[in-house]
């Protein structure tokens, strides 16, 4: 992990700003590599408002297969998630940790893995909370990533805005989760600009076809 437990006895991998920073596969001596950044709720797991119970976790169909395919290319997979439910006092890090264990276990059973997990509990605003790029930039430093070749997949325009502001090559907006909410796809497409491509897909299962680093 790239963040040690709080010296006051907090057992969770929180940094000095209270951001969950968990590196599951350190990069070792590898040179900078591109990564695939995935929003969690609505992209990897089915959307549940303020997901806080392991029994409510369901993987989005096809999500594990895509993660496994990325794993086979030795491309780091990073989960990036806003968790305002913690900031609002609806649940705590213990509940988040239990949900995360379930997600990682389900992925493992399907032959897939993630390299790191970042979660921001702060609400309404913080440099790490998407659409701000703070969590992605933490991953860049911890995993030594080539951000200019990296891509993101999200169900909200804010996921892609965070990717754009972090210097990624592009993002894919999916219709799962909140992706079909009014205005989300339009706002996501509006982020397309020189140096940042925006693609669309029904869900993460089809997103790989739009990501150059996964082509071929």
N, C-alpha and C positions, 0 to 999 in steps of 0.2 A: 504494500500500500504506500501511496505517496504522501499520506498524512498520518501522523502518529496519534494514538488515543489521547484525548484531552488530559493534561497533567492533573486535573481535578478528579480524575477517575472515570471520565466519560469513555466507554468502551468502543465508541464508534469512530470511523476514520474521518473526523471533521478537521478542517484546517482552521486557521485563526479567525476566519470570517464566518465560521459555521457552515461551510459548504462541505457536503459529503464528497470526498475524493478517494476513490477506491481503485487502485491499480491491481488487477488480478494477474496480469502477465507483463512484468517489467521488460523494457526493450533490450536490456543487456547492452552489448557493444554494437548493435545493428545501426547502420546509417539511417538518416531520416527517411520515413516511408509515408505514403499517403494512408489515410484512414477513412473508414465509413462511419459517420456519426448518425446514430439513430435516436429519434425521440422514443420514449418508452411507451407511455399510455396512448393508445389509439394507433400505434405503429407496430410495436412488438407485442404488446398485450392489448386485449380488448378494453375499450374505454369504459371505466367505471368511475363515476364522480368521486374524487377523493379516495382512491383505492387504498385500503388499509388492512384488508383481511386476506390472508393467504388463500382461503377457500374461494375467493372471488377472482382469482387469477386465471385467465384463459389466454393462451397464445393466439395471436392473429393467425388464421390459416396461411401456411406458407412462410411465415416469418422465420421459423427455425431452419427451414431448408435454405433460405437465402443467406442467413448468418453462417450456416455450415459451408456454403459455397464460397463465401468470402474468406472463411477460415482456411479453406484449402489453397487459396491464393496467398496466404500468409499476410493478409491485409488486416491491420487492427480494427476491431469493432468496438465502438465507444457508445455507451448509453448516456444520453443527456436528458435530464428531466427536471422541470419545475415542480416543486412540491409545496405549494402554498398552503396545503392543508396542515402542514406542520406549523408554519408561521401563524396560521389562524387559530391554532390550538385544537384542531379537530382530531389529531393523532400525533404520536411522537416518533422519534427515531427508532424506537424498539419495534413499532408496527411497520415502519418503512423497511427495516432490516429483515423482518419476517417475510414480507412480500418479496423482497429482493432474493432471499434464499429460495423461495418457491420458483421465481422466474428463472434463476440460474439453474436450478435443479431440472426444470422442465426442458430448458435448452440442452442441458447436458444429456438427458435421456434421449433427445433427438439428434445427438451427435454434433451439437453446436456449442459455441462458447463466446463470451465477450471478454475484451481485454481490460476494460475499465468502465467504471460507473461514476457519474457525477450528478449530484442533486442539489438544487438550491431551494431552501425553505422560505426565503425572504419574500415579503409581500408588503406593499405593491411594487417596490422597485429596489433593485440592487444591481451592481455591475455584473453579477454572475447570472441574474435571472434573465432568461430569454424574453425579449429579443436582444438583450445585451450579450456580448460574446464571452463573458468571463469564464464560464465552465469549459468552453471549447479551448480557450487559451491556456487554461490549467492543464488540459489534456495534451496540448501541443508541447508544453514544457516537460511534463512527466514522461510522455511516450516518445519524445523527439520526433514529431510528425512533420511531414511535408504538407503544410496546409494548402498550398497553391495547387496541389494535385488531389486534394481530399474532397469528398462529397458528403452531403447530409440528406436524410429522408425525414420528413415531418408531415403532420396532418394540419398544422397551423402555419399561417404566414410568418408568425413570430419565430418558428423553428428555422425557416429559411433566412429570415432577416439576421438572426444570430450567426448563421453560417456565412452569410455575405460579409458581415462586419468582422468576422474572424479571419477573413481572407481565403475562404474555400473557393474551389473552382466552380461549384454549382450545388444545386439542391433539387430534390424531387418532392413535389407535393402530392400526397395521396388522399384519397377520398374516405378512407377508414377513419374511425375516431371522429374528430371534429372537422375533418376535411370537407365534408359536404355542407357544413354550416354556411349560411348566407354570407357572401363576401370573402370567405377564406381563400378560395381558389383564385379569384380575381386579384386579391391583394398579393398572393404568392407570385402570380405571373407578372405583376407590376414590378417585382424586384429584379427582373432580368436586366442586365446591364453589361457593358464591356467588361470582361473578366469574371462575370458571374452568370452562369447559365441556369435556367429554370426549366425543368421538365415536369411532366405529370404522369401519374399512373393510378390505377384503381386502388392498389394497396402495395405494401412493401414486397409482396410476392412477385409483382410485375415490375418493380422499380429498377431492378438490376439491368434491364434492357436499355435503360436511359442513362446509365452511368458508365462513362468511358473507361474508367479504371477496372471495370468488371467485364468489359467487352472482349470477345474472342475466346 
